[in-house]
Amino acid sequence: MMKLHNIVELHEVMASKSKIYFAMEYVRGGELFAKIANGRLREDAAKNYFQQLILAIDFYYSRGVYHRDLKPKNLLLDEEGNLKVTDFGLTARVSGIESDSV
């Protein structure tokens, strides 16, 4: 399975009779939303986040997966300031596209 560093990793899914639990990568840096709510980003920082977002989108779109809820609150930052896409709850999947697992 190919791993992309700009998508929050899902480690395991567990379920009880009434709940579903997701064990996911812990992303320490918080939401991108909090960073932009404090004012404008520097152009070089915004460019860097945008490039990382495009890499993530290209990765899962090429596998027929469509996020459908991209917004700053669903974009997290790791401790090194790298962007991580999360919250695939509204994801749509197009059949007929080859996948090496997402």
ZATI-66605 format. One record per atom (N, C-alpha, C, O): residue in one letter; atom name; residue number from 0; y, z, x. Coordinates in Angstrom, 1 decimal. Example, Ala and Ser with C-alpha at 12.3 -4.5 7.8 and 13.67 -1.06 7.14 Angstrom:
+----+----+-----+--------+--------+--------+
: aa : at :   i :  north :     up :   east :
+----+----+-----+--------+--------+--------+
:  a :  N :   0 :   -5.7 :    7.8 :   13.2 :
:  a : CA :   0 :   -4.5 :    7.8 :   12.3 :
:  a :  C :   0 :   -3.3 :    7.8 :   13.2 :
:  a :  O :   0 :   -3.3 :    8.5 :   14.2 :
:  s :  N :   1 :   -2.2 :    7.1 :   12.8 :
:  s : CA :   1 :   -1.1 :    7.1 :   13.7 :
:  s :  C :   1 :    0.0 :    7.9 :   12.9 :
:  s :  O :   1 :    1.1 :    8.0 :   13.4 :
+----+----+-----+--------+--------+--------+
This chain:
+----+----+-----+--------+--------+--------+
: aa : at :   i :  north :     up :   east :
+----+----+-----+--------+--------+--------+
:  m :  N :   0 :   -1.2 :    0.0 :    0.8 :
:  m : CA :   0 :    0.0 :    0.0 :    0.0 :
:  m :  C :   0 :    1.2 :    0.0 :    0.9 :
:  m :  O :   0 :    1.3 :    0.8 :    1.8 :
:  m :  N :   1 :    2.2 :   -0.9 :    0.6 :
:  m : CA :   1 :    3.4 :   -1.0 :    1.3 :
:  m :  C :   1 :    4.4 :    0.1 :    0.9 :
:  m :  O :   1 :    4.5 :    0.3 :   -0.3 :
:  k :  N :   2 :    5.0 :    0.7 :    1.8 :
:  k : CA :   2 :    6.0 :    1.8 :    1.5 :
:  k :  C :   2 :    7.4 :    1.3 :    1.8 :
:  k :  O :   2 :    7.6 :    0.7 :    2.9 :
:  l :  N :   3 :    8.3 :    1.5 :    0.9 :
:  l : CA :   3 :    9.7 :    1.2 :    1.2 :
:  l :  C :   3 :   10.5 :    2.5 :    1.2 :
:  l :  O :   3 :   10.4 :    3.3 :    0.3 :
:  h :  N :   4 :   11.3 :    2.7 :    2.2 :
:  h : CA :   4 :   12.0 :    3.9 :    2.5 :
:  h :  C :   4 :   13.1 :    4.2 :    1.5 :
:  h :  O :   4 :   13.6 :    5.3 :    1.4 :
:  n :  N :   5 :   13.5 :    3.2 :    0.7 :
:  n : CA :   5 :   14.6 :    3.4 :   -0.2 :
:  n :  C :   5 :   14.2 :    3.6 :   -1.7 :
:  n :  O :   5 :   15.0 :    3.5 :   -2.6 :
:  i :  N :   6 :   12.9 :    3.9 :   -1.9 :
:  i : CA :   6 :   12.4 :    4.3 :   -3.2 :
:  i :  C :   6 :   11.7 :    5.6 :   -3.1 :
:  i :  O :   6 :   10.9 :    5.8 :   -2.2 :
:  v :  N :   7 :   12.0 :    6.6 :   -4.0 :
:  v : CA :   7 :   11.4 :    7.9 :   -4.0 :
:  v :  C :   7 :    9.9 :    7.7 :   -4.2 :
:  v :  O :   7 :    9.5 :    7.0 :   -5.1 :
:  e :  N :   8 :    9.2 :    8.3 :   -3.3 :
:  e : CA :   8 :    7.7 :    8.2 :   -3.3 :
:  e :  C :   8 :    7.1 :    9.1 :   -4.3 :
:  e :  O :   8 :    7.4 :   10.3 :   -4.4 :
:  l :  N :   9 :    6.2 :    8.5 :   -5.1 :
:  l : CA :   9 :    5.4 :    9.3 :   -6.1 :
:  l :  C :   9 :    4.1 :    9.6 :   -5.4 :
:  l :  O :   9 :    3.3 :    8.8 :   -5.0 :
:  h :  N :  10 :    3.8 :   11.0 :   -5.2 :
:  h : CA :  10 :    2.6 :   11.4 :   -4.5 :
:  h :  C :  10 :    1.4 :   11.5 :   -5.5 :
:  h :  O :  10 :    0.3 :   11.1 :   -5.1 :
:  e :  N :  11 :    1.6 :   12.1 :   -6.7 :
:  e : CA :  11 :    0.5 :   12.4 :   -7.6 :
:  e :  C :  11 :    1.0 :   12.5 :   -9.0 :
:  e :  O :  11 :    2.2 :   13.0 :   -9.2 :
:  v :  N :  12 :    0.2 :   12.2 :  -10.0 :
:  v : CA :  12 :    0.5 :   12.4 :  -11.4 :
:  v :  C :  12 :   -0.6 :   13.3 :  -11.9 :
:  v :  O :  12 :   -1.8 :   13.0 :  -11.8 :
:  m :  N :  13 :   -0.2 :   14.4 :  -12.6 :
:  m : CA :  13 :   -1.1 :   15.3 :  -13.2 :
:  m :  C :  13 :   -0.8 :   15.5 :  -14.7 :
:  m :  O :  13 :    0.4 :   15.3 :  -15.0 :
:  a :  N :  14 :   -1.7 :   15.9 :  -15.5 :
:  a : CA :  14 :   -1.4 :   16.1 :  -16.9 :
:  a :  C :  14 :   -2.2 :   17.3 :  -17.4 :
:  a :  O :  14 :   -3.3 :   17.6 :  -17.0 :
:  s :  N :  15 :   -1.6 :   17.9 :  -18.4 :
:  s : CA :  15 :   -2.3 :   18.9 :  -19.2 :
:  s :  C :  15 :   -2.4 :   18.3 :  -20.6 :
:  s :  O :  15 :   -2.1 :   17.1 :  -20.8 :
:  k :  N :  16 :   -2.8 :   19.1 :  -21.6 :
:  k : CA :  16 :   -2.9 :   18.6 :  -22.9 :
:  k :  C :  16 :   -1.5 :   18.2 :  -23.5 :
:  k :  O :  16 :   -1.5 :   17.4 :  -24.4 :
:  s :  N :  17 :   -0.5 :   18.9 :  -23.1 :
:  s : CA :  17 :    0.8 :   18.6 :  -23.7 :
:  s :  C :  17 :    1.9 :   18.1 :  -22.7 :
:  s :  O :  17 :    3.0 :   17.8 :  -23.1 :
:  k :  N :  18 :    1.6 :   18.1 :  -21.4 :
:  k : CA :  18 :    2.7 :   17.7 :  -20.4 :
:  k :  C :  18 :    2.1 :   16.8 :  -19.3 :
:  k :  O :  18 :    0.9 :   16.8 :  -19.0 :
:  i :  N :  19 :    3.0 :   16.1 :  -18.8 :
:  i : CA :  19 :    2.7 :   15.2 :  -17.6 :
:  i :  C :  19 :    3.6 :   15.7 :  -16.5 :
:  i :  O :  19 :    4.8 :   16.0 :  -16.6 :
:  y :  N :  20 :    3.0 :   15.9 :  -15.3 :
:  y : CA :  20 :    3.7 :   16.4 :  -14.1 :
:  y :  C :  20 :    3.6 :   15.3 :  -13.0 :
:  y :  O :  20 :    2.6 :   14.6 :  -12.8 :
:  f :  N :  21 :    4.8 :   15.1 :  -12.3 :
:  f : CA :  21 :    4.9 :   14.2 :  -11.2 :
:  f :  C :  21 :    5.2 :   14.9 :  -10.0 :
:  f :  O :  21 :    6.1 :   15.7 :   -9.9 :
:  a :  N :  22 :    4.3 :   14.7 :   -9.0 :
:  a : CA :  22 :    4.6 :   15.3 :   -7.6 :
:  a :  C :  22 :    5.3 :   14.2 :   -6.8 :
:  a :  O :  22 :    4.6 :   13.2 :   -6.5 :
:  m :  N :  23 :    6.5 :   14.3 :   -6.5 :
:  m : CA :  23 :    7.3 :   13.3 :   -5.9 :
:  m :  C :  23 :    7.9 :   13.8 :   -4.6 :
:  m :  O :  23 :    8.0 :   15.0 :   -4.3 :
:  e :  N :  24 :    8.3 :   12.8 :   -3.8 :
:  e : CA :  24 :    9.0 :   13.1 :   -2.5 :
:  e :  C :  24 :   10.3 :   14.0 :   -2.8 :
:  e :  O :  24 :   11.0 :   13.7 :   -3.8 :
:  y :  N :  25 :   10.5 :   15.0 :   -2.0 :
:  y : CA :  25 :   11.7 :   15.8 :   -2.2 :
:  y :  C :  25 :   12.8 :   15.2 :   -1.4 :
:  y :  O :  25 :   12.7 :   14.9 :   -0.2 :
:  v :  N :  26 :   13.9 :   14.9 :   -2.1 :
:  v : CA :  26 :   15.1 :   14.2 :   -1.5 :
:  v :  C :  26 :   16.2 :   15.2 :   -1.5 :
:  v :  O :  26 :   16.8 :   15.6 :   -2.5 :
:  r :  N :  27 :   16.6 :   15.7 :   -0.3 :
:  r : CA :  27 :   17.5 :   16.8 :   -0.1 :
:  r :  C :  27 :   19.0 :   16.5 :   -0.3 :
:  r :  O :  27 :   19.8 :   17.5 :   -0.6 :
:  g :  N :  28 :   19.4 :   15.3 :   -0.2 :
:  g : CA :  28 :   20.8 :   15.0 :   -0.1 :
:  g :  C :  28 :   21.6 :   14.9 :   -1.5 :
:  g :  O :  28 :   22.8 :   14.8 :   -1.5 :
:  g :  N :  29 :   20.9 :   15.0 :   -2.6 :
:  g : CA :  29 :   21.6 :   15.0 :   -3.9 :
:  g :  C :  29 :   21.8 :   13.6 :   -4.4 :
:  g :  O :  29 :   21.3 :   12.6 :   -3.8 :
:  e :  N :  30 :   22.6 :   13.5 :   -5.5 :
:  e : CA :  30 :   22.8 :   12.2 :   -6.1 :
:  e :  C :  30 :   24.0 :   11.5 :   -5.5 :
:  e :  O :  30 :   25.0 :   12.1 :   -5.0 :
:  l :  N :  31 :   24.0 :   10.2 :   -5.5 :
:  l : CA :  31 :   25.1 :    9.4 :   -5.0 :
:  l :  C :  31 :   26.3 :    9.6 :   -6.0 :
:  l :  O :  31 :   27.4 :    9.6 :   -5.5 :
:  f :  N :  32 :   26.0 :    9.9 :   -7.2 :
:  f : CA :  32 :   27.1 :   10.2 :   -8.2 :
:  f :  C :  32 :   28.0 :   11.3 :   -7.7 :
:  f :  O :  32 :   29.2 :   11.2 :   -7.8 :
:  a :  N :  33 :   27.4 :   12.4 :   -7.2 :
:  a : CA :  33 :   28.2 :   13.5 :   -6.7 :
:  a :  C :  33 :   29.1 :   13.1 :   -5.5 :
:  a :  O :  33 :   30.3 :   13.6 :   -5.4 :
:  k :  N :  34 :   28.7 :   12.2 :   -4.7 :
:  k : CA :  34 :   29.5 :   11.7 :   -3.6 :
:  k :  C :  34 :   30.6 :   10.8 :   -4.1 :
:  k :  O :  34 :   31.7 :   11.0 :   -3.5 :
:  i :  N :  35 :   30.4 :   10.0 :   -5.1 :
:  i : CA :  35 :   31.5 :    9.1 :   -5.5 :
:  i :  C :  35 :   32.4 :    9.8 :   -6.5 :
:  i :  O :  35 :   33.5 :    9.4 :   -6.7 :
:  a :  N :  36 :   31.9 :   10.9 :   -7.1 :
:  a : CA :  36 :   32.8 :   11.7 :   -8.1 :
:  a :  C :  36 :   33.9 :   12.4 :   -7.3 :
:  a :  O :  36 :   34.9 :   12.7 :   -7.9 :
:  n :  N :  37 :   33.7 :   12.6 :   -6.0 :
:  n : CA :  37 :   34.7 :   13.3 :   -5.2 :
:  n :  C :  37 :   35.8 :   12.4 :   -4.7 :
:  n :  O :  37 :   36.7 :   12.8 :   -4.0 :
:  g :  N :  38 :   35.7 :   11.1 :   -5.0 :
:  g : CA :  38 :   36.7 :   10.1 :   -4.6 :
:  g :  C :  38 :   36.0 :    8.9 :   -4.1 :
:  g :  O :  38 :   34.8 :    8.7 :   -4.2 :
:  r :  N :  39 :   36.8 :    8.0 :   -3.5 :
:  r : CA :  39 :   36.3 :    6.7 :   -3.1 :
:  r :  C :  39 :   35.5 :    6.9 :   -1.8 :
:  r :  O :  39 :   35.7 :    7.7 :   -1.0 :
:  l :  N :  40 :   34.5 :    6.0 :   -1.7 :
:  l : CA :  40 :   33.7 :    5.9 :   -0.5 :
:  l :  C :  40 :   34.4 :    5.0 :    0.5 :
:  l :  O :  40 :   35.2 :    4.1 :    0.1 :
:  r :  N :  41 :   34.2 :    5.3 :    1.8 :
:  r : CA :  41 :   34.7 :    4.4 :    2.8 :
:  r :  C :  41 :   34.0 :    3.0 :    2.6 :
:  r :  O :  41 :   32.8 :    3.0 :    2.2 :
:  e :  N :  42 :   34.6 :    1.9 :    3.0 :
:  e : CA :  42 :   34.0 :    0.6 :    2.8 :
:  e :  C :  42 :   32.7 :    0.5 :    3.5 :
:  e :  O :  42 :   31.7 :   -0.1 :    3.0 :
:  d :  N :  43 :   32.6 :    1.0 :    4.7 :
:  d : CA :  43 :   31.3 :    0.9 :    5.5 :
:  d :  C :  43 :   30.2 :    1.7 :    4.9 :
:  d :  O :  43 :   29.1 :    1.2 :    4.9 :
:  a :  N :  44 :   30.5 :    2.8 :    4.3 :
:  a : CA :  44 :   29.5 :    3.6 :    3.6 :
:  a :  C :  44 :   29.0 :    2.9 :    2.3 :
:  a :  O :  44 :   27.8 :    2.9 :    2.1 :
:  a :  N :  45 :   30.0 :    2.4 :    1.6 :
:  a : CA :  45 :   29.6 :    1.7 :    0.3 :
:  a :  C :  45 :   28.8 :    0.5 :    0.6 :
:  a :  O :  45 :   27.8 :    0.2 :   -0.1 :
:  k :  N :  46 :   29.1 :   -0.2 :    1.7 :
:  k : CA :  46 :   28.4 :   -1.4 :    2.1 :
:  k :  C :  46 :   26.9 :   -1.0 :    2.5 :
:  k :  O :  46 :   26.0 :   -1.7 :    2.1 :
:  n :  N :  47 :   26.8 :    0.0 :    3.2 :
:  n : CA :  47 :   25.5 :    0.5 :    3.6 :
:  n :  C :  47 :   24.6 :    0.9 :    2.4 :
:  n :  O :  47 :   23.4 :    0.5 :    2.3 :
:  y :  N :  48 :   25.2 :    1.7 :    1.5 :
:  y : CA :  48 :   24.4 :    2.0 :    0.2 :
:  y :  C :  48 :   24.1 :    0.8 :   -0.6 :
:  y :  O :  48 :   22.9 :    0.7 :   -1.1 :
:  f :  N :  49 :   25.0 :   -0.1 :   -0.7 :
:  f : CA :  49 :   24.7 :   -1.4 :   -1.4 :
:  f :  C :  49 :   23.6 :   -2.2 :   -0.8 :
:  f :  O :  49 :   22.7 :   -2.7 :   -1.5 :
:  q :  N :  50 :   23.6 :   -2.3 :    0.5 :
:  q : CA :  50 :   22.5 :   -3.0 :    1.2 :
:  q :  C :  50 :   21.1 :   -2.3 :    1.0 :
:  q :  O :  50 :   20.1 :   -3.0 :    0.7 :
:  q :  N :  51 :   21.1 :   -1.0 :    1.0 :
:  q : CA :  51 :   19.8 :   -0.3 :    0.8 :
:  q :  C :  51 :   19.4 :   -0.4 :   -0.7 :
:  q :  O :  51 :   18.2 :   -0.6 :   -0.9 :
:  l :  N :  52 :   20.3 :   -0.5 :   -1.6 :
:  l : CA :  52 :   20.0 :   -0.7 :   -3.0 :
:  l :  C :  52 :   19.4 :   -2.0 :   -3.2 :
:  l :  O :  52 :   18.4 :   -2.2 :   -4.0 :
:  i :  N :  53 :   20.0 :   -3.1 :   -2.6 :
:  i : CA :  53 :   19.5 :   -4.4 :   -2.8 :
:  i :  C :  53 :   18.1 :   -4.5 :   -2.2 :
:  i :  O :  53 :   17.2 :   -5.2 :   -2.8 :
:  l :  N :  54 :   17.8 :   -3.9 :   -1.1 :
:  l : CA :  54 :   16.4 :   -3.9 :   -0.5 :
:  l :  C :  54 :   15.4 :   -3.3 :   -1.5 :
:  l :  O :  54 :   14.3 :   -3.8 :   -1.6 :
:  a :  N :  55 :   15.8 :   -2.2 :   -2.1 :
:  a : CA :  55 :   14.9 :   -1.5 :   -3.0 :
:  a :  C :  55 :   14.7 :   -2.4 :   -4.3 :
:  a :  O :  55 :   13.6 :   -2.6 :   -4.7 :
:  i :  N :  56 :   15.8 :   -3.0 :   -4.8 :
:  i : CA :  56 :   15.6 :   -3.8 :   -6.0 :
:  i :  C :  56 :   14.8 :   -5.0 :   -5.7 :
:  i :  O :  56 :   13.9 :   -5.4 :   -6.5 :
:  d :  N :  57 :   15.0 :   -5.7 :   -4.5 :
:  d : CA :  57 :   14.2 :   -6.8 :   -4.2 :
:  d :  C :  57 :   12.7 :   -6.5 :   -4.0 :
:  d :  O :  57 :   11.9 :   -7.2 :   -4.5 :
:  f :  N :  58 :   12.4 :   -5.3 :   -3.5 :
:  f : CA :  58 :   11.1 :   -4.8 :   -3.3 :
:  f :  C :  58 :   10.3 :   -4.8 :   -4.6 :
:  f :  O :  58 :    9.3 :   -5.3 :   -4.8 :
:  y :  N :  59 :   10.9 :   -4.0 :   -5.6 :
:  y : CA :  59 :   10.1 :   -3.9 :   -6.9 :
:  y :  C :  59 :   10.3 :   -5.1 :   -7.8 :
:  y :  O :  59 :    9.4 :   -5.3 :   -8.6 :
:  y :  N :  60 :   11.4 :   -5.8 :   -7.8 :
:  y : CA :  60 :   11.6 :   -7.0 :   -8.6 :
:  y :  C :  60 :   10.6 :   -8.1 :   -8.2 :
:  y :  O :  60 :   10.0 :   -8.8 :   -9.0 :
:  s :  N :  61 :   10.3 :   -8.2 :   -6.9 :
:  s : CA :  61 :    9.4 :   -9.2 :   -6.4 :
:  s :  C :  61 :    7.9 :   -8.9 :   -6.8 :
:  s :  O :  61 :    7.1 :   -9.7 :   -6.8 :
:  r :  N :  62 :    7.7 :   -7.7 :   -7.3 :
:  r : CA :  62 :    6.4 :   -7.2 :   -7.8 :
:  r :  C :  62 :    6.4 :   -7.1 :   -9.3 :
:  r :  O :  62 :    5.4 :   -6.6 :   -9.9 :
:  g :  N :  63 :    7.4 :   -7.7 :  -10.0 :
:  g : CA :  63 :    7.4 :   -7.7 :  -11.4 :
:  g :  C :  63 :    7.8 :   -6.4 :  -12.1 :
:  g :  O :  63 :    7.5 :   -6.2 :  -13.3 :
:  v :  N :  64 :    8.5 :   -5.5 :  -11.4 :
:  v : CA :  64 :    8.9 :   -4.2 :  -11.9 :
:  v :  C :  64 :   10.4 :   -4.2 :  -12.0 :
:  v :  O :  64 :   11.1 :   -4.6 :  -11.1 :
:  y :  N :  65 :   10.9 :   -3.9 :  -13.2 :
:  y : CA :  65 :   12.3 :   -3.9 :  -13.5 :
:  y :  C :  65 :   12.8 :   -2.5 :  -13.9 :
:  y :  O :  65 :   12.3 :   -1.9 :  -14.9 :
:  h :  N :  66 :   13.7 :   -1.9 :  -13.2 :
:  h : CA :  66 :   14.1 :   -0.5 :  -13.4 :
:  h :  C :  66 :   14.8 :   -0.2 :  -14.7 :
:  h :  O :  66 :   14.3 :    0.7 :  -15.4 :
:  r :  N :  67 :   15.7 :   -1.0 :  -15.1 :
:  r : CA :  67 :   16.5 :   -0.9 :  -16.4 :
:  r :  C :  67 :   17.3 :    0.3 :  -16.5 :
:  r :  O :  67 :   17.9 :    0.5 :  -17.6 :
:  d :  N :  68 :   17.5 :    1.1 :  -15.5 :
:  d : CA :  68 :   18.4 :    2.3 :  -15.7 :
:  d :  C :  68 :   19.0 :    2.6 :  -14.3 :
:  d :  O :  68 :   19.1 :    3.8 :  -14.0 :
:  l :  N :  69 :   19.5 :    1.6 :  -13.6 :
:  l : CA :  69 :   20.2 :    1.9 :  -12.4 :
:  l :  C :  69 :   21.6 :    2.4 :  -12.6 :
:  l :  O :  69 :   22.4 :    1.7 :  -13.3 :
:  k :  N :  70 :   21.8 :    3.5 :  -12.1 :
:  k : CA :  70 :   23.2 :    4.2 :  -12.2 :
:  k :  C :  70 :   23.3 :    5.2 :  -11.0 :
:  k :  O :  70 :   22.2 :    5.6 :  -10.5 :
:  p :  N :  71 :   24.5 :    5.6 :  -10.7 :
:  p : CA :  71 :   24.6 :    6.5 :   -9.5 :
:  p :  C :  71 :   23.8 :    7.8 :   -9.7 :
:  p :  O :  71 :   23.4 :    8.4 :   -8.6 :
:  k :  N :  72 :   23.5 :    8.3 :  -10.9 :
:  k : CA :  72 :   22.7 :    9.5 :  -11.0 :
:  k :  C :  72 :   21.2 :    9.3 :  -10.7 :
:  k :  O :  72 :   20.5 :   10.2 :  -10.4 :
:  n :  N :  73 :   20.8 :    8.0 :  -10.7 :
:  n : CA :  73 :   19.4 :    7.7 :  -10.3 :
:  n :  C :  73 :   19.3 :    7.2 :   -8.9 :
:  n :  O :  73 :   18.3 :    6.7 :   -8.5 :
:  l :  N :  74 :   20.3 :    7.4 :   -8.1 :
:  l : CA :  74 :   20.4 :    7.0 :   -6.7 :
:  l :  C :  74 :   20.6 :    8.3 :   -5.9 :
:  l :  O :  74 :   21.7 :    8.8 :   -6.0 :
:  l :  N :  75 :   19.6 :    8.7 :   -5.2 :
:  l : CA :  75 :   19.6 :    9.9 :   -4.4 :
:  l :  C :  75 :   19.9 :    9.6 :   -3.0 :
:  l :  O :  75 :   19.7 :    8.5 :   -2.5 :
:  l :  N :  76 :   20.3 :   10.6 :   -2.2 :
:  l : CA :  76 :   20.5 :   10.5 :   -0.8 :
:  l :  C :  76 :   19.6 :   11.5 :   -0.1 :
:  l :  O :  76 :   19.5 :   12.6 :   -0.4 :
:  d :  N :  77 :   18.9 :   11.0 :    1.0 :
:  d : CA :  77 :   18.1 :   11.9 :    1.8 :
:  d :  C :  77 :   19.0 :   12.7 :    2.8 :
:  d :  O :  77 :   20.2 :   12.5 :    2.8 :
:  e :  N :  78 :   18.4 :   13.5 :    3.6 :
:  e : CA :  78 :   19.2 :   14.3 :    4.5 :
:  e :  C :  78 :   19.9 :   13.5 :    5.6 :
:  e :  O :  78 :   20.8 :   14.0 :    6.2 :
:  e :  N :  79 :   19.5 :   12.3 :    5.8 :
:  e : CA :  79 :   20.1 :   11.4 :    6.7 :
:  e :  C :  79 :   21.1 :   10.5 :    6.1 :
:  e :  O :  79 :   21.7 :    9.6 :    6.8 :
:  g :  N :  80 :   21.3 :   10.6 :    4.8 :
:  g : CA :  80 :   22.3 :    9.8 :    4.0 :
:  g :  C :  80 :   21.7 :    8.5 :    3.6 :
:  g :  O :  80 :   22.5 :    7.6 :    3.2 :
:  n :  N :  81 :   20.4 :    8.3 :    3.6 :
:  n : CA :  81 :   19.8 :    7.0 :    3.2 :
:  n :  C :  81 :   19.6 :    7.1 :    1.7 :
:  n :  O :  81 :   19.3 :    8.1 :    1.1 :
:  l :  N :  82 :   19.9 :    5.9 :    1.0 :
:  l : CA :  82 :   19.7 :    5.8 :   -0.4 :
:  l :  C :  82 :   18.3 :    5.8 :   -0.9 :
:  l :  O :  82 :   17.5 :    5.1 :   -0.2 :
:  k :  N :  83 :   18.0 :    6.5 :   -2.0 :
:  k : CA :  83 :   16.6 :    6.5 :   -2.6 :
:  k :  C :  83 :   16.7 :    6.2 :   -4.1 :
:  k :  O :  83 :   17.4 :    7.0 :   -4.7 :
:  v :  N :  84 :   16.1 :    5.2 :   -4.6 :
:  v : CA :  84 :   16.1 :    4.9 :   -6.0 :
:  v :  C :  84 :   15.0 :    5.8 :   -6.7 :
:  v :  O :  84 :   13.9 :    5.9 :   -6.2 :
:  t :  N :  85 :   15.4 :    6.4 :   -7.8 :
:  t : CA :  85 :   14.4 :    7.3 :   -8.5 :
:  t :  C :  85 :   14.6 :    7.0 :  -10.0 :
:  t :  O :  85 :   15.3 :    6.1 :  -10.5 :
:  d :  N :  86 :   13.8 :    7.7 :  -10.8 :
:  d : CA :  86 :   13.8 :    7.7 :  -12.3 :
:  d :  C :  86 :   13.4 :    6.3 :  -12.8 :
:  d :  O :  86 :   14.2 :    5.5 :  -13.3 :
:  f :  N :  87 :   12.1 :    6.0 :  -12.8 :
:  f : CA :  87 :   11.6 :    4.8 :  -13.2 :
:  f :  C :  87 :   11.1 :    4.9 :  -14.7 :
:  f :  O :  87 :   10.2 :    4.2 :  -15.1 :
:  g :  N :  88 :   11.6 :    5.8 :  -15.4 :
:  g : CA :  88 :   11.1 :    6.1 :  -16.8 :
:  g :  C :  88 :   11.3 :    5.0 :  -17.8 :
:  g :  O :  88 :   10.5 :    4.8 :  -18.7 :
:  l :  N :  89 :   12.3 :    4.1 :  -17.6 :
:  l : CA :  89 :   12.5 :    3.0 :  -18.5 :
:  l :  C :  89 :   12.0 :    1.7 :  -17.9 :
:  l :  O :  89 :   12.4 :    0.6 :  -18.3 :
:  t :  N :  90 :   11.2 :    1.8 :  -16.9 :
:  t : CA :  90 :   10.7 :    0.6 :  -16.2 :
:  t :  C :  90 :   10.0 :   -0.4 :  -17.1 :
:  t :  O :  90 :    9.2 :    0.1 :  -18.0 :
:  a :  N :  91 :   10.2 :   -1.6 :  -16.9 :
:  a : CA :  91 :    9.4 :   -2.7 :  -17.5 :
:  a :  C :  91 :    8.6 :   -3.4 :  -16.5 :
:  a :  O :  91 :    9.1 :   -3.6 :  -15.3 :
:  r :  N :  92 :    7.5 :   -3.9 :  -16.8 :
:  r : CA :  92 :    6.6 :   -4.6 :  -15.9 :
:  r :  C :  92 :    6.3 :   -6.0 :  -16.5 :
:  r :  O :  92 :    5.9 :   -6.1 :  -17.6 :
:  v :  N :  93 :    6.5 :   -7.0 :  -15.7 :
:  v : CA :  93 :    6.2 :   -8.4 :  -16.1 :
:  v :  C :  93 :    4.8 :   -8.7 :  -15.6 :
:  v :  O :  93 :    4.5 :   -8.6 :  -14.4 :
:  s :  N :  94 :    3.9 :   -9.2 :  -16.5 :
:  s : CA :  94 :    2.6 :   -9.5 :  -16.1 :
:  s :  C :  94 :    2.6 :  -10.9 :  -15.4 :
:  s :  O :  94 :    3.5 :  -11.7 :  -15.6 :
:  g :  N :  95 :    1.5 :  -11.1 :  -14.6 :
:  g : CA :  95 :    1.3 :  -12.4 :  -14.0 :
:  g :  C :  95 :    1.9 :  -12.5 :  -12.6 :
:  g :  O :  95 :    1.8 :  -13.5 :  -11.9 :
:  i :  N :  96 :    2.6 :  -11.4 :  -12.1 :
:  i : CA :  96 :    3.1 :  -11.4 :  -10.8 :
:  i :  C :  96 :    2.2 :  -10.6 :   -9.9 :
:  i :  O :  96 :    1.8 :   -9.4 :  -10.2 :
:  e :  N :  97 :    1.8 :  -11.2 :   -8.8 :
:  e : CA :  97 :    0.9 :  -10.5 :   -7.8 :
:  e :  C :  97 :    1.5 :   -9.2 :   -7.3 :
:  e :  O :  97 :    2.8 :   -9.2 :   -7.1 :
:  s :  N :  98 :    0.8 :   -8.2 :   -7.1 :
:  s : CA :  98 :    1.3 :   -6.9 :   -6.6 :
:  s :  C :  98 :    0.3 :   -6.3 :   -5.6 :
:  s :  O :  98 :   -0.9 :   -6.4 :   -5.7 :
:  d :  N :  99 :    0.9 :   -5.7 :   -4.6 :
:  d : CA :  99 :    0.1 :   -5.0 :   -3.6 :
:  d :  C :  99 :    0.2 :   -3.5 :   -3.9 :
:  d :  O :  99 :    0.0 :   -2.6 :   -3.0 :
:  s :  N : 100 :    0.6 :   -3.2 :   -5.1 :
:  s : CA : 100 :    0.8 :   -1.8 :   -5.6 :
:  s :  C : 100 :    2.2 :   -1.4 :   -5.4 :
:  s :  O : 100 :    2.8 :   -1.6 :   -4.3 :
:  v :  N : 101 :    2.8 :   -0.7 :   -6.4 :
:  v : CA : 101 :    4.2 :   -0.3 :   -6.3 :
:  v :  C : 101 :    4.2 :    1.2 :   -6.2 :
:  v :  O : 101 :    5.3 :    1.8 :   -6.1 :
+----+----+-----+--------+--------+--------+
